[in-house]
Amino acid sequence: MKMEHTSTASQKAYQALLRKNKIQERDIGDFFQQLLSDLPKDADSFQKWLDRWDSFMGEIQDAQNVHYFQYLGSLDDPALLQSYQQFLQKSQAAIAAHEPALTAALQKMQAWHALLPDSYQAFVSQQLRLSAKDPESARLRASLQQTAGKHPQRLMAARIEFAGKKNSPQEIAAIMKAPDRGSREAAWHATNAARRADTTFFQELFEEQLMLRNQLALAAGKADYVQLRFEELDRTAYQPEDCLHFHQLMAKHLPAFQTAMYQAHKQEMQWEEMYPWDLACGPPTPMVQHQEEPDLMHALSAFMKKLQAEWASHFDRMRASERLDLLSRPGKMMGAMTYQMKQDRLPLVMAAYEGSPQGLTQVIHELGHATHFVLGHGQALKSLRPIPPEAGELVALTFELLGLSHSDLFFGDAAAQQQVVKTQLYRIFSLLALTLALDAFQHEVYRHPEMTAEARNACWKQQYLRFHGDEVRWTPFEEELSQHWLRHFHLFEAPFYSIEYAIAQLGALQIWQQYQQNPVNTIEKLDQMMKQAFSKSVPELYHELGLSLFPSADSIHQLLSFCLTPFTSPNPPIC
């Protein structure tokens, strides 16, 4: 059955959202001038003033998000990138221009700070800590914003010569998951040949960003960008040293399990060796039953009802409001993402579903984020204080695993349902190893900005093998491995946003184990956690779910053993 490449969300729907946005009709500076011309007179009006600030920021962020989604939905339209960058520059310039006056106002109201609720106090403290105190910081941030969107645009613009035609990255990605090993190998080599033309561009783009970020750290009085970025991400629950210790712990345990999984996978596939072009081809699984958009939406709605009726109602509202842009189409980004729409509670969800189990997993992952955004909307300062990513990714990765417990909604028979468990757990091993390598790599390059391009490539190769092990045969393709990091979106657009996935994945596995024992109680706890959004610290939220932020060595060993079970047992009692 050929998949219909359409979606309920379209450029028309995005344009309608922009027309509703107040920021589009007025100068952004007017909003800040209103705040500064109507300063609070007492502690009670101070809190209301912060709420107004939050509302203004929500309008700005909503418009920015829609511009970005328009662009990601049609990467081959340069006008949409220009529109996104122009709005981003305009909004960032307005914020930077008024930030000193807003910070000064906050400082004058210092006597009222202790009278605010905890979440407001946390925001005020962070704002005073991070606010740019000199024109140089504002200039550097504006220059950094100029680089936004360049990586995905160049990455997705590539056309790869294969099988007698020019293929988009989406088409090549589908081939790399296909059963025909010869086609995968040829497509892998064709991709690397095409990407060599982009190597200099990506290296220079990263060097530009690296320089700006390190200069920004120096302007802020920090030893390096790692320290500044941890403050920007409001990572108060752990420090860079905790990440380095976590790297060491995972590097001690993960490679052996990764190797055992690869060995079992090779045996099942009847391969003597496993090569780089085999990595995207996990355990064989049938296609998802639902290839057409209406059938997919119906199955997703049924899945949400299986979990919780309120969550299902939010999904149905998102669908009715055209917030779900889920299907792959030419020119659209690969991967998936969800952005919160602050003013009306209904997020924007974008994916590139093409009928595969992996594509379905990405969709379900984003539904976790979307549900979290909706349920956490009742918290104060929803625009100025985002949901911590360690909590957000915990929910989204838990949704992926909950999808395995209801795989009958998407796959036709018991054998297919059992096989898709192996596909997902294969992906978990891959995700853990990759995200740890990405995080460890960034700690190295930002602490050693003097690295040359060749040194960065060598660093990436070292960190990749540190967590993946050596079961996959990279000889004689070491050059391709050393440059593989240049394709990763997060390194360019969202630095240091990767360790959250590893932390959250271990937590999600524990929640899934709880769900299999007591589904009702587990969903109730997860629901309460989502509704608290950022009102409690990340360690507190994890503790209420029976988790620790960084599991012990024994717990890590147990969880990795649990993931390996389907690859070593003919009838694993896993779902």
C-alpha positions as CSV (number, residue, x, y, z in Angstrom):
1,M,0.0,0.0,0.0
2,K,1.5,3.4,-1.0
3,M,1.5,5.9,1.7
4,E,-0.3,9.2,1.2
5,H,2.1,12.0,1.8
6,T,-0.4,14.6,3.1
7,S,-1.0,16.1,6.5
8,T,-3.8,17.9,8.3
9,A,-1.2,20.6,9.3
10,S,0.0,22.6,6.3
11,Q,1.5,25.9,5.4
12,K,-2.1,27.3,5.4
13,A,-2.6,26.2,9.0
14,Y,0.7,27.8,10.0
15,Q,-0.2,31.0,8.3
16,A,-3.5,31.0,10.2
17,L,-1.7,30.7,13.5
18,L,0.6,33.6,12.6
19,R,-2.5,35.8,11.8
20,K,-3.8,35.1,15.3
21,N,-0.6,36.1,17.0
22,K,-0.5,39.6,18.4
23,I,3.2,40.0,17.9
24,Q,2.8,39.8,14.2
25,E,0.6,43.0,14.2
26,R,2.7,45.2,16.5
27,D,6.3,46.1,17.2
28,I,7.8,43.7,19.7
29,G,9.3,46.6,21.6
30,D,5.8,47.9,22.4
31,F,5.2,45.0,24.6
32,F,8.3,45.7,26.7
33,Q,7.6,49.4,26.8
34,Q,4.2,48.5,28.3
35,L,5.9,46.5,31.1
36,L,8.4,49.3,31.8
37,S,5.8,52.0,31.8
38,D,3.6,50.2,34.3
39,L,5.9,49.0,37.0
40,P,4.4,47.2,40.1
41,K,3.7,49.2,43.3
42,D,3.7,46.3,45.8
43,A,4.4,42.5,46.1
44,D,1.0,41.5,44.9
45,S,1.2,43.6,41.7
46,F,4.8,42.4,41.3
47,Q,3.6,38.9,40.7
48,K,0.9,40.0,38.3
49,W,3.6,42.1,36.4
50,L,5.7,38.9,36.1
51,D,2.6,37.1,34.7
52,R,2.3,39.9,32.0
53,W,5.9,39.5,31.1
54,D,5.4,35.8,30.8
55,S,2.4,36.4,28.5
56,F,4.3,38.7,26.3
57,M,7.2,36.2,26.0
58,G,4.6,33.5,25.2
59,E,3.4,35.5,22.2
60,I,7.0,36.0,21.0
61,Q,7.9,32.3,21.4
62,D,4.7,31.1,19.7
63,A,5.4,33.3,16.6
64,Q,9.0,32.1,16.6
65,N,7.9,28.5,16.8
66,V,5.4,28.8,13.9
67,H,8.0,30.4,11.7
68,Y,10.4,27.6,12.5
69,F,7.9,24.9,11.8
70,Q,7.0,26.5,8.5
71,Y,10.6,26.4,7.5
72,L,11.2,22.8,8.7
73,G,8.1,21.7,6.7
74,S,9.6,23.1,3.5
75,L,13.3,23.2,3.7
76,D,13.6,23.8,-0.1
77,D,11.9,27.2,0.2
78,P,14.6,29.8,1.1
79,A,11.9,32.4,1.7
80,L,10.7,30.5,4.8
81,L,14.2,30.4,6.2
82,Q,14.6,34.1,5.6
83,S,11.3,34.8,7.3
84,Y,12.3,32.7,10.3
85,Q,15.7,34.3,10.6
86,Q,14.3,37.8,10.2
87,F,11.7,37.3,13.0
88,L,14.3,35.6,15.2
89,Q,16.7,38.6,14.7
90,K,13.9,41.1,15.3
91,S,12.6,39.4,18.5
92,Q,16.1,38.8,19.9
93,A,17.1,42.4,19.2
94,A,14.0,43.7,21.1
95,I,14.6,41.4,24.0
96,A,18.3,42.4,24.2
97,A,17.4,46.1,23.9
98,H,15.0,46.0,26.8
99,E,16.6,43.4,29.0
100,P,18.9,45.9,30.9
101,A,15.9,48.0,31.9
102,L,13.9,44.9,32.9
103,T,16.8,43.6,35.0
104,A,17.2,47.0,36.7
105,A,13.5,46.9,37.5
106,L,13.8,43.5,39.0
107,Q,16.7,44.7,41.1
108,K,14.7,47.6,42.4
109,M,12.0,45.2,43.5
110,Q,14.4,43.1,45.5
111,A,12.5,43.6,48.8
112,W,9.5,41.8,47.3
113,H,11.5,38.8,45.9
114,A,11.2,36.7,49.1
115,L,7.4,37.2,49.1
116,L,6.9,35.5,45.7
117,P,6.0,31.8,45.3
118,D,9.0,29.5,44.8
119,S,8.7,29.2,41.0
120,Y,8.7,33.0,40.7
121,Q,11.7,33.4,43.0
122,A,13.6,30.8,40.9
123,F,12.8,32.7,37.7
124,V,13.9,36.1,39.1
125,S,17.1,34.7,40.5
126,Q,18.0,33.1,37.1
127,Q,17.1,36.2,35.2
128,L,19.3,38.4,37.4
129,R,22.1,35.8,37.0
130,L,21.9,35.4,33.2
131,S,20.9,38.9,32.0
132,A,23.5,40.4,29.7
133,K,25.3,43.2,31.5
134,D,27.3,44.5,28.6
135,P,26.7,45.3,24.9
136,E,29.4,42.7,23.9
137,S,27.2,39.8,25.2
138,A,24.2,41.1,23.3
139,R,26.3,41.4,20.1
140,L,27.7,37.9,20.5
141,R,24.2,36.4,21.0
142,A,22.9,38.3,17.9
143,S,25.8,36.9,15.9
144,L,25.1,33.4,17.1
145,Q,21.4,33.7,16.2
146,Q,22.6,34.5,12.6
147,T,23.8,30.9,12.4
148,A,20.4,29.4,13.4
149,G,18.9,27.0,10.8
150,K,22.0,26.8,8.6
151,H,22.8,23.2,9.6
152,P,19.4,21.6,8.8
153,Q,19.1,23.6,5.6
154,R,22.4,22.4,4.2
155,L,22.0,18.9,5.5
156,M,18.5,18.4,3.9
157,A,19.4,20.2,0.7
158,A,21.8,17.5,-0.3
159,R,20.9,15.2,-3.2
160,I,22.6,11.9,-3.3
161,E,23.4,10.1,-6.5
162,F,22.1,6.5,-6.1
163,A,20.4,4.0,-8.4
164,G,20.4,6.3,-11.3
165,K,18.7,9.3,-9.7
166,K,19.3,12.1,-7.2
167,N,17.8,11.1,-3.8
168,S,16.8,13.3,-0.9
169,P,18.1,12.5,2.6
170,Q,14.6,11.1,3.4
171,E,14.8,8.6,0.6
172,I,18.3,7.5,1.5
173,A,17.2,7.1,5.1
174,A,14.5,4.7,4.0
175,I,17.0,2.7,2.0
176,M,19.3,2.4,5.0
177,K,16.6,0.7,7.0
178,A,15.6,-1.7,4.2
179,P,16.4,-5.4,4.2
180,D,18.5,-5.4,1.0
181,R,22.1,-5.3,2.3
182,G,23.7,-4.6,-1.0
183,S,21.5,-1.5,-1.5
184,R,22.3,-0.3,2.0
185,E,26.0,-0.6,1.4
186,A,25.9,1.2,-1.9
187,A,23.6,3.9,-0.5
188,W,26.0,4.4,2.5
189,H,29.0,4.9,0.2
190,A,27.0,7.3,-2.0
191,T,25.9,9.3,1.0
192,N,29.4,9.7,2.3
193,A,30.6,10.7,-1.2
194,A,27.9,13.4,-1.3
195,R,28.6,14.6,2.2
196,R,32.3,15.2,1.6
197,A,31.3,18.3,-0.3
198,D,29.6,19.6,2.8
199,T,32.5,18.8,5.3
200,T,34.2,22.1,5.0
201,F,30.9,24.0,5.4
202,F,29.9,22.1,8.5
203,Q,33.4,22.4,10.1
204,E,33.5,26.1,9.5
205,L,29.9,26.6,10.8
206,F,30.8,24.7,14.0
207,E,34.1,26.7,14.4
208,E,32.1,29.9,14.1
209,Q,29.6,28.8,16.7
210,L,32.4,27.5,18.9
211,M,34.2,30.8,18.8
212,L,31.1,32.8,19.5
213,R,30.0,30.6,22.4
214,N,33.4,30.7,24.0
215,Q,33.6,34.5,23.6
216,L,30.1,34.7,25.2
217,A,31.3,32.6,28.2
218,L,34.3,34.9,28.7
219,A,32.1,38.0,28.5
220,A,29.9,36.4,31.2
221,G,32.9,35.8,33.4
222,K,32.9,32.0,33.0
223,A,35.8,29.7,32.7
224,D,34.3,28.1,29.6
225,Y,31.1,27.7,27.7
226,V,30.3,24.5,29.5
227,Q,29.7,26.5,32.7
228,L,27.7,29.1,30.9
229,R,25.5,26.6,29.1
230,F,24.7,24.7,32.3
231,E,23.4,28.0,33.8
232,E,21.4,28.8,30.6
233,L,19.8,25.4,30.8
234,D,19.1,26.0,34.5
235,R,20.9,22.7,35.4
236,T,20.9,23.1,39.2
237,A,20.4,19.3,39.8
238,Y,23.8,18.3,38.6
239,Q,27.1,19.8,37.4
240,P,29.5,19.0,34.6
241,E,31.5,16.8,36.9
242,D,28.4,14.7,37.5
243,C,28.2,14.2,33.7
244,L,31.8,13.1,33.5
245,H,31.3,10.6,36.3
246,F,28.2,9.3,34.5
247,H,30.2,8.9,31.3
248,Q,32.8,6.8,33.1
249,L,30.1,4.6,34.7
250,M,28.3,4.0,31.5
251,A,31.5,3.4,29.5
252,K,32.3,0.7,32.0
253,H,29.0,-1.2,31.5
254,L,27.4,-0.3,28.2
255,P,29.9,-1.5,25.6
256,A,29.7,-5.1,26.8
257,F,25.9,-5.2,26.5
258,Q,26.1,-3.3,23.2
259,T,28.5,-6.0,21.9
260,A,26.3,-8.8,23.1
261,M,23.3,-7.3,21.4
262,Y,25.2,-6.8,18.1
263,Q,26.4,-10.4,18.3
264,A,22.9,-11.7,18.7
265,H,21.7,-9.4,16.0
266,K,24.4,-10.7,13.6
267,Q,23.4,-14.2,14.3
268,E,19.8,-13.5,13.7
269,M,20.6,-11.8,10.4
270,Q,23.2,-14.5,9.5
271,W,26.0,-11.9,9.0
272,E,29.6,-12.8,9.7
273,E,30.5,-9.2,10.2
274,M,28.5,-6.1,11.0
275,Y,29.3,-3.0,9.0
276,P,28.3,0.7,9.4
277,W,25.6,0.4,6.7
278,D,24.0,-2.3,8.9
279,L,23.5,0.0,11.9
280,A,20.2,1.5,10.8
281,C,18.8,-1.9,9.9
282,G,17.7,-3.2,13.3
283,P,15.8,-6.5,13.9
284,P,13.4,-7.2,11.1
285,T,9.8,-5.9,11.7
286,P,6.7,-5.7,9.5
287,M,5.4,-2.3,8.5
288,V,2.9,-0.6,10.7
289,Q,-0.7,-1.6,9.7
290,H,-1.7,2.1,9.4
291,Q,-0.2,3.7,6.3
292,E,-2.8,6.3,5.5
293,E,-3.1,9.3,7.7
294,P,-6.8,8.8,8.9
295,D,-6.0,5.2,10.0
296,L,-2.8,6.4,11.8
297,M,-4.7,9.1,13.6
298,H,-7.4,6.7,14.7
299,A,-4.9,4.2,16.0
300,L,-3.0,6.9,17.9
301,S,-6.2,8.2,19.5
302,A,-7.0,4.6,20.6
303,F,-3.5,4.3,22.1
304,M,-4.0,7.5,24.1
305,K,-7.4,6.2,25.3
306,K,-5.7,3.1,26.5
307,L,-3.4,5.2,28.7
308,Q,-5.7,7.8,30.0
309,A,-9.0,9.4,28.9
310,E,-7.9,13.0,29.6
311,W,-4.7,12.5,27.5
312,A,-6.8,11.2,24.7
313,S,-9.0,14.2,24.7
314,H,-6.0,16.5,24.4
315,F,-4.7,14.5,21.4
316,D,-8.1,14.8,19.7
317,R,-8.1,18.5,20.3
318,M,-4.6,18.8,18.8
319,R,-5.8,16.8,15.7
320,A,-8.9,18.9,15.3
321,S,-6.8,22.1,15.6
322,E,-4.4,21.0,12.9
323,R,-1.4,20.9,15.2
324,L,-0.2,17.4,14.1
325,D,2.1,17.5,11.0
326,L,3.1,13.9,11.1
327,L,3.7,12.4,7.7
328,S,6.9,12.6,5.5
329,R,6.8,14.6,2.3
330,P,9.4,15.9,-0.1
331,G,11.4,18.8,1.3
332,K,10.4,18.2,4.9
333,M,12.8,17.8,7.7
334,M,13.8,14.3,8.9
335,G,13.2,13.4,12.5
336,A,10.6,14.9,14.8
337,M,10.0,17.7,17.3
338,T,7.3,19.3,19.4
339,Y,7.1,23.0,20.3
340,Q,4.8,24.4,23.0
341,M,2.3,27.0,22.0
342,K,2.0,29.0,25.2
343,Q,-1.1,31.0,24.6
344,D,-3.7,28.3,23.8
345,R,-2.1,25.2,25.3
346,L,-2.0,23.1,22.1
347,P,1.5,22.3,20.9
348,L,2.8,22.0,17.4
349,V,4.0,18.5,16.6
350,M,6.1,17.7,13.5
351,A,7.4,14.3,12.4
352,A,8.3,12.5,9.2
353,Y,6.3,9.2,9.5
354,E,6.8,7.0,6.5
355,G,5.1,3.8,7.8
356,S,8.0,2.2,9.6
357,P,8.1,1.1,13.3
358,Q,10.9,3.6,13.8
359,G,8.8,6.4,12.3
360,L,5.9,5.4,14.6
361,T,8.2,5.5,17.6
362,Q,9.2,9.0,16.8
363,V,5.5,10.1,16.5
364,I,4.7,8.5,19.9
365,H,7.7,10.1,21.4
366,E,6.5,13.5,20.3
367,L,3.0,12.8,21.7
368,G,4.7,12.3,25.0
369,H,6.2,15.8,24.8
370,A,2.9,17.3,23.6
371,T,0.9,15.7,26.4
372,H,3.4,17.0,28.9
373,F,3.1,20.5,27.5
374,V,-0.6,20.5,27.7
375,L,-0.8,19.1,31.2
376,G,1.9,21.4,32.6
377,H,0.3,24.5,31.1
378,G,-1.5,25.3,34.4
379,Q,1.8,26.2,36.1
380,A,2.8,29.8,36.5
381,L,5.4,31.4,34.2
382,K,5.0,28.7,31.6
383,S,6.8,30.8,29.0
384,L,9.7,32.1,31.1
385,R,10.4,28.8,32.8
386,P,10.4,25.8,30.4
387,I,9.9,22.2,31.4
388,P,13.3,20.8,32.4
389,P,14.5,18.5,29.5
390,E,15.4,15.7,32.0
391,A,11.7,15.6,32.9
392,G,10.5,16.2,29.3
393,E,12.6,13.4,27.7
394,L,11.6,11.1,30.6
395,V,8.0,11.4,29.6
396,A,8.6,11.1,25.9
397,L,10.8,8.1,26.2
398,T,8.3,6.5,28.6
399,F,5.6,7.0,25.9
400,E,7.7,5.1,23.4
401,L,7.9,2.1,25.8
402,L,4.2,2.3,26.7
403,G,3.6,2.0,23.0
404,L,5.2,-1.5,23.1
405,S,2.7,-2.5,25.7
406,H,-0.1,-1.6,23.3
407,S,1.5,-2.7,20.1
408,D,-1.6,-4.7,19.1
409,L,-3.1,-1.3,18.0
410,F,-0.4,-0.9,15.4
411,F,0.8,-4.4,14.4
412,G,-1.3,-7.3,13.2
413,D,-0.2,-10.4,15.0
414,A,1.6,-11.6,18.2
415,A,4.8,-12.4,16.4
416,A,5.1,-9.0,14.9
417,Q,4.3,-7.4,18.2
418,Q,7.1,-9.4,19.9
419,Q,9.5,-8.5,17.1
420,V,8.9,-4.8,17.4
421,V,10.0,-5.0,21.1
422,K,13.4,-6.1,19.8
423,T,13.4,-3.2,17.3
424,Q,12.7,-0.7,20.1
425,L,15.3,-2.1,22.5
426,Y,17.9,-2.2,19.7
427,R,17.1,1.5,19.3
428,I,17.5,2.1,23.1
429,F,21.0,0.6,23.0
430,S,21.8,2.9,20.1
431,L,20.3,6.0,21.7
432,L,22.2,5.5,25.0
433,A,25.6,5.0,23.2
434,L,25.1,7.9,20.8
435,T,23.8,10.5,23.3
436,L,26.6,9.7,25.7
437,A,29.2,10.0,22.9
438,L,27.7,13.3,21.8
439,D,27.8,14.7,25.4
440,A,31.3,13.5,26.1
441,F,32.5,14.9,22.8
442,Q,31.0,18.4,23.6
443,H,32.7,18.5,27.0
444,E,36.0,17.9,25.3
445,V,35.7,20.4,22.5
446,Y,34.3,23.2,24.5
447,R,37.0,22.8,27.2
448,H,39.7,22.7,24.5
449,P,38.6,25.3,21.9
450,E,42.1,25.2,20.4
451,M,41.3,21.9,18.8
452,T,41.8,21.8,15.1
453,A,39.2,20.2,12.8
454,E,41.4,17.1,12.6
455,A,41.6,16.9,16.4
456,R,37.8,17.3,16.7
457,N,37.4,14.4,14.3
458,A,39.8,12.2,16.3
459,C,38.0,13.2,19.5
460,W,34.7,12.1,18.1
461,K,36.0,8.8,16.9
462,Q,37.5,8.1,20.4
463,Q,34.2,9.0,22.2
464,Y,32.1,7.1,19.7
465,L,34.0,3.9,20.2
466,R,34.2,4.4,23.9
467,F,30.5,3.8,24.3
468,H,29.7,1.7,21.2
469,G,32.4,-0.9,21.6
470,D,34.2,-2.5,18.6
471,E,31.8,-5.1,17.3
472,V,30.9,-3.1,14.2
473,R,33.7,-3.2,11.6
474,W,34.8,0.4,10.8
475,T,38.0,-0.7,9.0
476,P,38.8,0.8,6.5
477,F,36.1,3.5,7.0
478,E,37.7,5.3,9.9
479,E,37.5,8.7,8.0
480,E,33.8,8.3,7.6
481,L,33.4,7.5,11.3
482,S,35.6,10.5,12.4
483,Q,33.4,12.9,10.4
484,H,30.0,11.4,11.4
485,W,29.4,14.0,14.2
486,L,29.0,16.7,11.6
487,R,25.6,15.4,10.7
488,H,24.1,15.7,14.2
489,F,21.6,18.6,14.5
490,H,21.9,19.0,18.3
491,L,25.6,19.8,18.2
492,F,24.9,22.9,16.1
493,E,21.4,24.0,17.1
494,A,21.1,22.9,20.7
495,P,24.5,22.4,22.4
496,F,24.7,20.0,25.4
497,Y,21.1,18.8,24.8
498,S,21.9,15.1,24.7
499,I,22.8,13.9,28.1
500,E,19.1,14.3,29.0
501,Y,18.2,11.4,26.7
502,A,20.6,9.0,28.4
503,I,19.4,10.0,31.9
504,A,15.8,9.9,30.9
505,Q,16.1,6.6,29.0
506,L,17.3,4.7,32.1
507,G,14.4,6.3,34.0
508,A,11.9,5.4,31.3
509,L,12.9,1.8,31.4
510,Q,12.3,1.7,35.1
511,I,8.8,3.3,34.7
512,W,8.0,0.7,32.0
513,Q,8.9,-2.1,34.4
514,Q,6.5,-0.4,37.0
515,Y,3.8,-0.2,34.3
516,Q,3.9,-3.9,33.7
517,Q,3.4,-4.6,37.4
518,N,0.8,-1.9,38.1
519,P,-0.4,0.1,35.1
520,V,-3.0,2.2,36.8
521,N,-0.8,3.4,39.6
522,T,2.1,4.1,37.2
523,I,-0.1,6.2,34.9
524,E,-1.5,8.2,37.9
525,K,2.0,9.0,39.1
526,L,3.1,10.0,35.6
527,D,0.0,12.2,35.2
528,Q,0.8,14.0,38.4
529,M,4.4,14.4,37.5
530,M,3.5,16.0,34.1
531,K,1.0,18.4,35.7
532,Q,3.7,19.7,38.1
533,A,5.8,20.7,35.1
534,F,8.7,22.7,36.7
535,S,7.1,23.4,40.1
536,K,9.5,20.9,41.7
537,S,13.2,20.2,41.1
538,V,14.2,17.4,38.7
539,P,15.5,15.2,41.5
540,E,12.1,15.7,43.3
541,L,10.1,14.8,40.2
542,Y,12.3,11.7,39.6
543,H,12.0,10.7,43.3
544,E,8.2,10.8,43.2
545,L,8.3,8.3,40.3
546,G,10.6,6.0,42.3
547,L,13.7,7.0,40.3
548,S,17.1,8.5,40.9
549,L,18.6,11.0,38.4
550,F,21.8,8.9,38.1
551,P,21.2,5.2,38.8
552,S,23.7,3.2,40.6
553,A,26.1,0.8,38.9
554,D,23.9,-2.2,40.0
555,S,20.8,-0.5,38.7
556,I,22.4,0.2,35.3
557,H,23.6,-3.4,35.0
558,Q,20.0,-4.7,35.8
559,L,18.4,-2.3,33.2
560,L,20.9,-3.2,30.5
561,S,20.4,-6.9,31.2
562,F,16.6,-6.4,31.0
563,C,17.1,-4.7,27.5
564,L,19.3,-7.6,26.3
565,T,16.7,-10.3,27.3
566,P,14.8,-10.3,23.9
567,F,18.1,-10.9,22.0
568,T,19.2,-13.9,24.1
569,S,15.9,-15.6,25.1
570,P,13.5,-17.2,22.6
571,N,10.4,-16.3,24.5
572,P,11.2,-13.2,26.6
573,P,8.5,-12.3,29.2
574,I,8.8,-8.7,28.4
575,C,5.4,-7.3,27.4
